[in-house]
Amino acid sequence: MKTIILFLILIFSLTARSQSFNEDKTAFSNFIKRMYTSSPFEGVKIVDDYDNKYIISVLSLEKADKSTSILTRIAQTKAQRQVSTFFNGAVITSEFIIKTTETKADSSEVQTTVETIEKIKENSVGFVNGLELLTNFDIEEGNRMLFIYLKKIDED
């Protein structure tokens, strides 16, 4: 009986593989980190590996005494907006307002103050699901946190 149990344990140990948390994503995450470290960027990029094509959304947020869960939720929403704008486009409008006021300092002197205001609005319609957090880490001496989100693009 002991030999059968030892035999089964030996067979199981030879055929069993150790578990890992998706080695491909870990390697891809390290690749994106190195890419960011060599040349910092934010926004949306398309990245290819050997077998797949991914869209990544990179953004940084100031910590400002916020919890990690709040920062992650804000980052998720912003990443979805970035990717939606990338896929669906956006309508951008700009409004430039010039406000001039005149005041009399003395009886003979008039001071003119010019104030300019520029309003920029961006509207985008669409929804992107399936974004997953690839990695996040501190940057700028821990004052900001960088978030990298990922979505596999299907080749149709």
C-alpha positions in Angstrom: 0.0 0.0 0.0 2.8 2.4 0.9 4.5 1.7 -2.4 1.3 2.6 -4.3 0.9 5.9 -2.5 4.6 6.7 -3.0 4.2 5.8 -6.7 1.2 8.0 -7.1 2.9 10.9 -5.3 5.9 10.5 -7.6 3.8 10.5 -10.7 1.8 13.5 -9.6 4.9 15.5 -8.7 6.5 14.8 -12.1 3.4 15.8 -14.0 2.3 18.7 -11.9 3.5 22.2 -12.8 3.9 25.1 -10.4 1.2 27.7 -10.6 2.1 31.3 -11.7 -0.1 34.3 -12.0 0.1 34.5 -15.8 3.7 34.8 -16.7 2.9 36.4 -20.0 1.2 39.4 -18.4 4.0 39.8 -15.9 6.5 39.9 -18.7 4.3 42.3 -20.7 4.0 44.5 -17.6 7.7 44.6 -17.2 8.1 45.5 -20.9 5.7 48.4 -20.6 7.4 49.6 -17.4 10.8 49.6 -19.2 9.2 51.4 -22.1 7.8 54.1 -19.8 11.0 54.4 -17.8 13.1 55.0 -21.0 10.6 57.5 -22.4 7.7 58.6 -20.2 4.3 58.9 -21.9 0.7 59.1 -21.1 -2.4 58.3 -23.2 -3.3 55.5 -25.5 -1.0 53.3 -27.5 -1.3 50.1 -29.5 1.3 47.6 -28.6 2.1 44.2 -30.3 3.6 41.2 -28.8 4.4 38.0 -30.7 0.8 36.7 -30.8 -1.6 39.5 -29.9 -2.3 43.2 -30.3 -3.2 45.2 -27.2 -4.4 48.8 -26.6 -2.9 50.3 -23.4 -4.0 53.3 -21.6 -1.4 55.0 -19.4 -2.2 57.7 -16.9 -0.8 59.2 -13.7 -2.7 60.6 -10.8 -1.6 62.6 -7.9 -2.0 60.7 -4.6 -3.1 63.7 -2.4 -4.0 61.5 0.6 -6.4 59.4 -1.4 -6.8 55.7 -0.8 -5.5 53.2 -3.4 -9.1 52.0 -4.0 -10.3 55.6 -4.8 -7.3 56.2 -7.1 -7.9 52.9 -8.9 -11.5 53.7 -9.5 -10.6 57.2 -10.8 -7.9 55.7 -13.0 -10.3 53.0 -14.4 -12.8 55.7 -15.4 -10.2 57.9 -17.0 -8.7 55.0 -18.9 -12.1 54.0 -20.2 -12.6 57.6 -21.4 -9.2 57.6 -23.1 -9.8 54.4 -24.9 -13.3 55.4 -25.9 -12.1 58.6 -27.4 -9.4 56.7 -29.2 -11.9 54.3 -30.8 -14.9 56.5 -31.2 -13.3 60.0 -31.7 -14.3 63.2 -30.0 -15.8 66.5 -30.9 -13.7 69.4 -29.5 -15.0 72.9 -29.4 -13.1 76.0 -28.3 -14.3 79.4 -27.2 -12.1 82.4 -26.7 -13.4 85.3 -24.6 -11.6 88.7 -24.4 -12.8 90.9 -21.5 -11.6 94.5 -21.4 -12.2 96.8 -18.5 -11.2 100.5 -18.1 -10.7 102.2 -14.7 -9.8 105.8 -14.0 -6.9 105.9 -11.6 -6.6 109.7 -11.7 -8.6 112.4 -13.5 -6.2 112.2 -16.5 -5.1 108.6 -16.5 -7.1 105.6 -17.6 -6.0 102.0 -16.9 -7.1 99.3 -19.3 -7.1 95.7 -18.1 -7.5 92.9 -20.7 -8.5 89.4 -19.5 -8.6 86.4 -21.8 -10.5 83.2 -21.1 -10.3 80.1 -23.3 -12.9 77.4 -22.8 -12.2 74.0 -24.4 -14.8 71.2 -24.3 -14.4 67.7 -25.5 -17.4 65.4 -26.1 -17.1 61.7 -26.8 -19.8 59.1 -27.1 -19.1 55.4 -26.6 -18.3 52.7 -24.1 -15.3 50.4 -23.9 -15.5 47.4 -21.7 -12.9 44.8 -20.9 -10.1 47.1 -19.7 -8.1 45.5 -17.0 -5.4 46.9 -14.8 -2.1 45.6 -15.9 0.0 47.3 -13.3 0.4 50.4 -11.2 3.4 51.9 -9.4 4.7 55.1 -7.8 6.5 57.7 -9.8 8.0 61.1 -8.9 9.2 60.2 -5.4 5.9 58.7 -4.5 3.8 61.8 -5.1 2.1 60.3 -8.2 0.9 56.9 -9.1 1.1 55.5 -12.7 -1.7 53.2 -13.9 -1.5 51.0 -17.0 -4.7 49.5 -18.3 -4.8 46.9 -21.1 -7.3 45.5 -23.5 -6.7 42.8 -26.1 -7.7 43.9 -29.6 -9.4 41.2 -31.6 -8.1 40.8 -35.1 -11.3 40.8 -37.3 
